[in-house]
Amino acid sequence: MFIIIAMSVKFFLQVTFFRKRHRKRWTSRTTQKWEALLKRQAAEYRQTALRLEGLLIKLGQFLSTRADIMPPAFIEELEDLIDRVPSVSWTAAKAVMEKEWNKPYDTILHHISEEPVASASIGQVYKALLPNGDTVAVKVQRPGIDRIISTDFKAVRIVMWLAEFFTPFGKQTNLPALYREMEATISQELDFLKELQNGAYFRKRYELFDKVSVPFYYEEYSTKKVLTMQWVEGARITDLKFLEENGINRRDLAARLVEMFLEQLLQEGQFHADPHPGNILVKKDGTIILIDFGMVGEIQKSDSIYIRRLVEGVVLEDYDQVVAALEDLRFLLPGANKELLKNIIRTLVDNYTKHNLSVTDDFVMKQLLADIEKTVRDQPIQMPSEFAFFGRAVSTFVGILYILDPDIDLLEVSKPLIFKWLQNNPEPGPASDRAAFNLLLQSVRPLLSIPRQIQQTLEEPQRYREWKQQHEQRRLEHDFLLSKKRDAFFFIIISLILTAVTSFFEQEIWLYGSGFLVLISFLYYITNLRAHRRLLKRSR
């Protein structure tokens, strides 16, 4: 606990002092120093995580996918935590198996490899043979890992409390809710019987999917700390050499992965919350194998409807619906500038989907990407805690898709699947009529929208610059009013101190003067406070 908290406080102080030191002047040289600092911090975190094991490894894997709150330099250093977890000794693993089975391991297994074939933060996997001839994978929990993670959670709770009050993260993310979600989700991984249930759920869910497989689990040989499942042969989904040697079409494989993931995205139920390349395998015949269901999340029925509307809004270019869905999903806090967000989403999607018609404007694209990042950080936008692992799963999965097919157009690949799903699963109530109308509109939109697309494309740079100018003007006014409020508050404090001093020394004339200064400072503060509130209300 001391090591984790001390490291975190050290990081917070380094970041705070760096920003204060370079607040007035930030150059390209400053950016290089900033990235070097973050890289050193990430390297220290990685080394500490590998030394302490437990929750820090899981947390590092989680942070490596949170591009919304973590800088790229930090993410790059943490990406390899998945593959660098040291294994425990065979003696220790054997002791866990025999304690869980309450008998010598060789009475259960005909043979087992003494070297693990895989090692992760919670457990490690061995290849074994049952007396009936079945080849199985035996996953054994690391000795004492439940105690280690319990202690780590206490330390992380303290760190998150510090981060909430002393860093910008508290404004970007609901840290207490994120902690609760993290604790609930990761704690499930300590119970292998829960993973067995999850595996059986996904096996049934995908039994009708073509070339998608989930291993069979042996319930009679599984306990809370030992899990026995069918052994499957396959390579990592991102093993491009394996795909080439076996004549597997990468583009077709990526499209089938999209279909598989959309099935989890578009309807209520559980989703695989840890779909990194080591948990998605591929056979020589191209069959996709899903493994490791220790970390799963759940989409509630109400949220599945909002997610559906979000996806439908993006596909049908209805950005009012997109922003409304984001608000229903609790991504927007009070005060979010919905018109600003709508413009950014529209511009982003237009530039992504209409690149064949767009006018080359490097300035617009660079400014757009910079503004998207700044908007996410500055606007009252948060990742709801219940979607933290969903966001992690999506970003990890998209990364896999672009490794398989760097030229994949996710919207074009997804559209037929989404339309098919919408037709087969109409939203209940009057909304189903709206969906049917949208589908009809979409069928003729390619013919009707080409002139509009050309016009929009030609107008896009000018429209974007006008929007940016308005946005920048509001930002400057916002910063100016904040500065005036700080100055007024400072004068209130100084005048109160002066009043106390003059009162102590019984200087009547100075006492009246300092009292009058308190009154003026207070009125000045109230005036600027009201002006700032009017600006925020106008920006909504």
matplotlib code that plots the C-alpha trace (Angstrom):
import matplotlib.pyplot as plt

x = [0.0, 2.8, 4.6, 1.5, 0.4, 3.9, 4.3, 1.0, 1.6, 5.0, 3.4, 0.7, 3.3, 5.5, 2.6, 1.4, 4.8, 5.6, 2.3, 2.8, 6.4, 5.4, 1.9, 2.8, 5.0, 4.4, 6.6, 7.5, 10.5, 8.1, 5.9, 9.0, 9.9, 6.3, 6.2, 9.6, 8.2, 5.1, 7.3, 9.4, 6.4, 4.8, 8.1, 8.2, 4.6, 5.2, 8.3, 6.4, 3.4, 5.5, 7.3, 4.1, 1.8, -1.8, -4.1, -1.5, -1.1, -4.9, -5.1, -2.2, -3.9, -7.1, -5.3, -3.5, -6.8, -8.2, -7.1, -9.8, -8.0, -4.4, -1.8, -0.3, 3.2, 1.8, -0.3, 2.6, 4.6, 1.8, 0.6, 2.9, 1.8, -0.5, 2.4, 5.0, 3.6, 6.1, 4.9, 4.8, 6.7, 5.2, 5.4, 3.2, 0.7, 0.5, -0.2, -3.2, -4.6, -4.3, -5.8, -8.8, -9.4, -8.7, -6.6, -3.3, -3.4, -2.4, -5.6, -7.5, -5.1, -3.3, -0.6, 0.2, 3.0, 5.0, 5.7, 2.7, 1.7, 0.4, 0.8, -1.5, -2.1, -4.7, -3.7, -1.6, -2.6, -1.2, -1.8, -3.0, -4.6, -7.6, -7.8, -10.5, -8.0, -9.4, -6.8, -7.6, -6.3, -6.0, -6.1, -4.6, -5.0, -1.8, -1.3, -2.3, -3.6, -6.9, -5.1, -2.8, -5.6, -7.7, -4.7, -4.2, -7.8, -7.4, -4.4, -6.1, -9.1, -6.8, -5.1, -8.4, -9.5, -6.4, -6.8, -10.4, -9.5, -6.0, -5.9, -8.1, -9.2, -11.9, -13.6, -13.3, -14.4, -16.6, -13.7, -15.7, -18.2, -15.3, -13.6, -16.8, -17.2, -13.5, -13.8, -16.9, -15.6, -12.1, -13.2, -15.3, -12.0, -11.0, -13.9, -13.2, -16.7, -18.1, -15.8, -17.2, -20.7, -19.7, -18.1, -21.2, -23.3, -21.1, -20.9, -24.7, -24.8, -22.5, -23.6, -25.5, -22.7, -20.7, -17.0, -17.2, -16.2, -16.1, -14.3, -16.3, -15.8, -15.5, -17.6, -16.7, -13.0, -13.4, -13.4, -13.1, -9.4, -8.9, -10.7, -10.6, -11.7, -11.3, -7.9, -8.1, -5.3, -5.1, -2.9, -3.5, -5.9, -3.1, -0.6, -0.4, 2.2, -0.1, -3.0, -0.9, 0.4, -3.1, -4.6, -7.0, -8.4, -7.7, -10.5, -13.1, -11.8, -12.1, -15.7, -16.7, -15.2, -17.3, -20.4, -19.5, -18.8, -21.9, -24.0, -22.7, -23.0, -26.5, -28.5, -28.8, -26.7, -23.1, -20.1, -16.5, -14.7, -11.2, -10.9, -7.2, -5.4, -4.4, -8.1, -9.2, -7.6, -8.0, -7.9, -6.2, -9.6, -10.4, -12.7, -12.6, -12.1, -13.1, -11.4, -11.0, -14.4, -13.1, -13.8, -17.3, -19.6, -23.3, -25.5, -28.8, -32.0, -32.5, -28.9, -29.1, -32.0, -29.9, -26.8, -29.0, -30.2, -26.6, -25.4, -28.6, -28.0, -24.4, -25.3, -28.3, -26.4, -28.9, -26.6, -29.4, -30.2, -26.6, -26.2, -29.5, -28.4, -25.1, -27.1, -29.4, -26.3, -25.1, -22.0, -23.0, -23.1, -25.2, -23.7, -22.4, -22.5, -24.7, -24.5, -20.7, -20.7, -23.1, -20.9, -17.8, -19.4, -20.9, -17.5, -15.7, -18.1, -18.2, -14.5, -14.3, -17.1, -16.8, -13.0, -13.5, -15.3, -13.6, -11.4, -7.9, -7.5, -4.7, -5.4, -9.0, -8.1, -5.3, -7.5, -10.4, -8.4, -6.9, -10.4, -11.9, -9.3, -9.6, -13.4, -13.4, -11.1, -12.7, -16.4, -18.5, -18.2, -17.5, -17.2, -20.0, -18.5, -20.6, -19.2, -15.6, -14.9, -17.2, -15.1, -11.9, -13.4, -14.4, -11.0, -9.1, -11.3, -11.0, -7.2, -7.4, -9.5, -7.1, -4.2, -6.1, -7.3, -5.7, -8.1, -11.2, -14.2, -16.1, -19.2, -19.5, -18.9, -21.3, -24.2, -25.6, -25.3, -27.0, -29.8, -30.4, -30.5, -32.8, -35.3, -35.2, -35.3, -37.6, -37.7, -41.0, -43.7, -44.0, -40.2, -40.5, -42.4, -39.6, -37.0, -38.9, -39.1, -35.4, -34.6, -36.7, -35.0, -31.6, -32.4, -32.8, -30.3, -27.2, -29.1, -30.4, -27.4, -24.6, -25.3, -25.7, -22.5, -20.5, -22.0, -21.3, -17.7, -17.1, -18.5, -16.9, -13.6, -15.4, -18.2, -15.6, -13.5, -16.6, -17.6, -14.0, -13.9, -17.1, -15.8, -12.5, -14.3, -16.5, -13.4, -11.5, -14.5, -14.8, -11.1, -11.4, -14.3, -12.6, -9.6, -11.7, -13.5, -10.1, -8.9, -12.1, -11.7, -8.1, -9.1, -11.8, -9.2, -6.7, -9.3, -10.6, -7.0, -6.5, -9.8, -8.7, -5.3, -6.7, -9.4, -6.7, -4.7, -7.9, -7.1, -10.6, -10.0, -8.2, -10.9, -13.6, -11.4, -10.7, -14.4, -15.4, -12.8, -14.4, -17.8, -16.5, -14.5, -17.6, -19.8, -17.2, -17.1, -20.9, -21.1, -18.5, -20.1, -23.5, -21.8, -20.0, -23.2, -25.0, -22.1, -22.4, -26.2, -25.7, -23.2, -25.5]
y = [0.0, 2.4, 1.8, 2.3, 5.5, 7.0, 6.4, 8.0, 11.1, 11.5, 11.4, 13.9, 16.3, 16.0, 16.8, 19.7, 21.4, 20.9, 22.6, 25.5, 26.0, 26.1, 27.7, 31.0, 29.7, 26.3, 25.6, 22.6, 22.1, 22.0, 19.4, 17.2, 17.6, 16.8, 13.6, 12.6, 13.0, 10.9, 8.2, 8.0, 7.8, 5.1, 3.1, 3.3, 2.2, -0.8, -1.9, -1.5, -3.4, -6.3, -6.4, -6.2, -8.1, -8.2, -5.3, -2.9, -5.1, -5.1, -1.4, -0.8, -2.8, -0.8, 2.6, 1.6, 1.6, 4.9, 7.4, 9.7, 10.3, 9.0, 10.7, 8.7, 8.6, 6.8, 4.4, 3.3, 2.3, 0.2, -1.7, -4.6, -5.4, -8.0, -10.2, -9.7, -11.3, -13.6, -17.1, -18.8, -22.1, -25.5, -26.5, -23.5, -24.1, -27.9, -27.0, -24.9, -27.7, -30.4, -28.1, -27.2, -30.8, -32.2, -35.0, -35.5, -33.9, -37.1, -38.8, -36.2, -35.7, -38.4, -35.9, -32.2, -30.0, -28.5, -25.3, -23.0, -22.2, -18.8, -16.6, -13.7, -11.4, -13.7, -17.2, -19.3, -22.0, -25.6, -28.2, -31.5, -34.8, -36.4, -40.1, -40.4, -39.0, -35.4, -32.7, -29.8, -26.4, -26.1, -22.6, -22.2, -19.1, -17.5, -18.4, -15.5, -13.3, -12.7, -11.2, -9.1, -7.7, -6.9, -4.9, -3.2, -2.1, -0.3, 1.5, 2.3, 3.7, 6.2, 7.1, 7.7, 9.9, 12.0, 12.1, 13.3, 16.3, 17.2, 16.4, 17.1, 13.5, 14.1, 16.5, 14.1, 10.8, 9.9, 8.2, 6.8, 5.1, 4.0, 2.4, 0.5, -0.8, -1.8, -3.6, -5.5, -6.5, -7.5, -9.2, -11.6, -12.8, -14.3, -16.7, -19.2, -20.7, -17.4, -17.6, -21.1, -19.7, -16.9, -19.3, -21.5, -18.3, -17.3, -20.8, -20.9, -17.4, -18.2, -21.7, -20.6, -18.3, -19.6, -20.2, -18.9, -21.2, -21.2, -23.9, -26.5, -26.3, -29.3, -28.4, -31.5, -30.6, -26.9, -25.0, -21.4, -21.4, -24.1, -24.1, -26.9, -26.4, -27.9, -27.4, -25.5, -25.1, -21.7, -18.6, -15.1, -13.2, -10.7, -13.3, -12.1, -14.7, -17.5, -16.0, -15.7, -19.3, -20.7, -18.6, -16.8, -13.6, -10.8, -8.6, -11.3, -12.2, -8.5, -8.3, -11.5, -10.0, -6.9, -9.0, -10.9, -7.8, -5.9, -8.8, -8.0, -4.2, -3.9, -6.0, -6.4, -9.0, -9.8, -8.7, -9.8, -7.0, -8.2, -8.9, -8.4, -10.5, -13.2, -13.9, -14.1, -17.0, -18.3, -21.9, -22.9, -23.1, -19.5, -20.3, -17.6, -18.9, -16.8, -17.6, -16.2, -15.0, -13.9, -10.2, -9.6, -6.6, -6.3, -4.0, -3.3, -3.3, 0.4, 1.1, -1.2, 0.9, 4.1, 2.4, 1.3, 4.9, 6.1, 3.7, 4.3, 8.1, 7.8, 5.5, 7.7, 11.0, 12.1, 14.0, 15.3, 11.7, 10.9, 13.7, 12.8, 9.1, 10.2, 12.2, 9.3, 7.1, 9.6, 10.7, 14.3, 16.2, 19.4, 22.3, 20.4, 22.4, 20.1, 22.2, 22.2, 18.4, 17.9, 19.9, 18.0, 14.6, 15.7, 17.0, 13.9, 11.5, 13.6, 13.6, 9.9, 8.7, 11.3, 11.3, 10.6, 13.9, 16.1, 19.1, 18.6, 21.0, 19.9, 22.9, 21.8, 18.2, 19.1, 21.6, 19.2, 16.5, 19.0, 20.4, 16.9, 16.1, 19.5, 19.3, 15.9, 17.2, 20.6, 19.9, 18.3, 14.9, 11.7, 8.0, 6.5, 3.9, 1.1, 1.8, 2.0, -1.6, -1.4, 1.5, -0.5, -3.5, -1.3, 0.4, -2.9, -4.5, -1.7, -1.9, -5.5, -4.7, -2.1, -4.6, -7.1, -4.6, -1.1, 0.1, -1.2, 1.2, 0.4, 2.3, 0.7, -2.8, -2.2, -0.6, -3.8, -5.7, -2.8, -2.5, -6.2, -6.1, -3.1, -4.9, -8.1, -6.3, -3.2, -0.9, -1.3, 1.4, 4.3, 4.4, 1.3, 3.5, 6.0, 3.2, 1.9, 5.4, 5.9, 2.6, 3.7, 7.1, 5.4, 3.2, 6.3, 8.5, 7.6, 9.0, 12.1, 13.1, 13.3, 17.0, 17.8, 16.0, 18.0, 21.3, 20.4, 19.4, 22.6, 24.6, 22.6, 24.5, 27.9, 26.5, 24.9, 28.1, 30.1, 27.6, 27.6, 31.4, 31.4, 28.6, 30.5, 33.7, 32.0, 30.3, 33.6, 35.2, 32.2, 32.5, 36.2, 35.9, 33.1, 35.4, 38.3, 36.0, 34.8, 38.4, 39.4, 36.4, 37.3, 40.9, 39.6, 37.5, 40.4, 42.9, 40.5, 40.0, 43.8, 44.3, 41.7, 43.4, 47.0, 45.7, 44.1, 47.3, 49.4, 51.7, 53.0, 54.9, 52.0, 49.7, 51.6, 51.6, 47.9, 47.2, 49.2, 47.3, 44.0, 45.2, 46.4, 43.2, 41.1, 43.0, 42.7, 39.0, 38.6, 40.7, 38.5, 35.3, 36.3, 37.2, 33.8, 31.9, 33.8, 32.8, 29.2, 29.2, 30.9, 28.2, 25.3]
z = [0.0, 0.9, -2.4, -4.5, -2.6, -2.5, -6.3, -7.1, -4.9, -6.5, -10.0, -8.9, -7.5, -10.6, -12.9, -10.8, -10.4, -14.1, -15.2, -12.7, -14.0, -17.6, -17.3, -18.9, -21.8, -23.5, -26.5, -28.6, -26.3, -23.3, -25.0, -25.4, -21.8, -20.8, -22.9, -21.4, -17.9, -18.7, -20.3, -17.2, -15.0, -17.1, -17.1, -13.3, -13.1, -15.3, -13.4, -10.1, -11.4, -12.6, -9.2, -7.1, -9.5, -8.5, -9.2, -10.6, -13.7, -14.3, -13.6, -16.0, -18.7, -18.1, -18.3, -21.5, -23.3, -21.8, -24.4, -23.1, -19.8, -20.4, -22.6, -25.5, -24.0, -21.0, -23.0, -25.2, -22.1, -20.6, -23.7, -23.1, -19.5, -20.9, -22.1, -19.4, -16.2, -14.5, -13.7, -10.3, -9.6, -10.5, -6.8, -5.8, -8.6, -7.8, -4.1, -5.2, -7.4, -4.7, -2.1, -4.3, -5.5, -2.0, -3.5, -5.4, -8.8, -10.6, -9.5, -11.6, -14.5, -16.5, -17.4, -17.1, -18.3, -15.4, -17.4, -17.9, -21.5, -20.5, -17.5, -16.5, -13.5, -11.9, -12.9, -15.3, -17.7, -18.1, -20.8, -19.4, -20.3, -18.6, -18.0, -20.8, -23.3, -23.5, -23.8, -21.5, -20.3, -16.6, -15.2, -11.7, -9.6, -8.3, -4.6, -2.3, -5.2, -3.5, -0.5, -2.7, -4.8, -1.6, -0.3, -3.6, -3.8, -0.4, -1.8, -5.1, -3.2, -1.4, -4.7, -6.4, -3.5, -3.9, -7.7, -7.3, -5.2, -6.4, -10.1, -13.2, -13.4, -10.9, -13.4, -16.4, -14.7, -11.8, -9.9, -6.9, -9.4, -11.5, -8.5, -7.6, -11.1, -11.2, -7.9, -8.9, -12.3, -11.4, -8.2, -10.4, -11.9, -8.5, -8.7, -11.5, -11.1, -12.2, -15.3, -15.9, -15.9, -18.2, -20.6, -20.8, -21.4, -24.4, -25.7, -26.0, -27.3, -30.3, -31.0, -34.2, -35.4, -38.4, -37.6, -34.0, -31.2, -27.4, -25.4, -23.4, -19.6, -17.3, -14.3, -12.3, -12.4, -11.7, -8.4, -7.3, -7.9, -10.6, -13.9, -16.4, -20.0, -23.5, -25.0, -28.3, -30.9, -32.5, -33.0, -31.9, -34.0, -34.8, -35.9, -39.5, -40.5, -39.4, -41.3, -44.5, -44.2, -43.8, -46.6, -44.2, -45.8, -43.3, -44.6, -44.3, -40.8, -39.7, -41.1, -39.2, -36.0, -36.5, -36.9, -33.7, -31.7, -32.9, -31.6, -28.1, -28.7, -30.0, -27.5, -23.7, -22.0, -21.2, -23.3, -23.3, -21.4, -22.1, -25.9, -26.2, -28.9, -26.5, -25.8, -29.4, -31.3, -34.9, -36.1, -39.4, -41.1, -40.0, -37.1, -34.4, -30.8, -27.8, -24.5, -21.0, -19.7, -16.3, -17.0, -18.5, -18.4, -18.8, -20.9, -19.2, -21.3, -21.1, -22.1, -25.0, -26.4, -26.1, -27.6, -30.5, -31.0, -30.9, -33.5, -35.6, -35.4, -36.6, -39.5, -40.5, -39.9, -37.4, -35.0, -32.7, -32.0, -31.4, -28.8, -27.2, -26.9, -25.3, -22.8, -22.1, -21.6, -19.0, -20.9, -20.7, -17.5, -16.9, -18.8, -21.8, -25.0, -27.1, -30.3, -30.1, -29.6, -32.5, -34.8, -33.8, -34.3, -37.7, -38.9, -37.7, -39.3, -42.5, -42.9, -42.1, -44.5, -47.4, -47.8, -51.5, -52.0, -49.4, -50.2, -48.9, -46.0, -43.6, -41.4, -40.8, -40.1, -37.6, -35.9, -35.8, -34.1, -31.6, -30.8, -30.3, -27.7, -26.1, -26.1, -24.4, -21.7, -21.2, -21.7, -18.8, -20.5, -18.5, -19.1, -16.9, -14.5, -15.9, -19.4, -18.3, -19.3, -22.3, -23.6, -22.9, -24.8, -27.8, -28.0, -27.7, -30.3, -32.8, -32.4, -33.5, -36.5, -37.8, -37.4, -39.5, -42.1, -41.9, -44.6, -43.0, -43.1, -40.0, -40.9, -44.3, -42.9, -40.0, -42.0, -43.6, -40.3, -38.3, -40.9, -40.7, -37.0, -36.9, -39.2, -37.1, -33.8, -34.1, -31.1, -29.3, -29.4, -31.8, -32.3, -34.5, -37.1, -37.0, -37.5, -40.5, -42.0, -41.4, -43.2, -46.1, -46.2, -46.0, -49.1, -51.3, -49.5, -51.7, -54.7, -53.0, -51.0, -53.5, -54.4, -50.7, -49.9, -52.5, -51.2, -47.6, -48.5, -50.3, -47.4, -44.7, -44.2, -44.0, -41.7, -39.4, -39.2, -38.3, -35.6, -34.3, -34.1, -32.1, -29.8, -29.3, -28.4, -25.8, -24.4, -24.1, -22.4, -20.1, -19.1, -18.6, -16.2, -14.3, -13.9, -12.6, -10.1, -8.8, -8.5, -6.6, -4.3, -3.6, -2.7, -0.4, 1.5, 1.7, 2.8, 5.5, 6.8, 6.8, 8.6, 11.3, 11.7, 12.0, 14.4, 16.6, 16.7, 17.1, 14.1, 13.6, 10.3, 8.7, 10.0, 8.1, 5.0, 5.1, 5.7, 2.7, 0.7, 1.8, 0.6, -2.8, -3.3, -2.5, -4.9, -7.6, -7.0, -7.2, -10.4, -12.1, -10.8, -12.3, -15.6, -15.7, -15.0, -17.8, -20.2, -19.2, -19.7, -23.1, -24.2, -23.5]

ax = plt.figure().add_subplot(projection="3d")
ax.plot(x, y, z, "-o")
ax.set_aspect("equal")
plt.show()
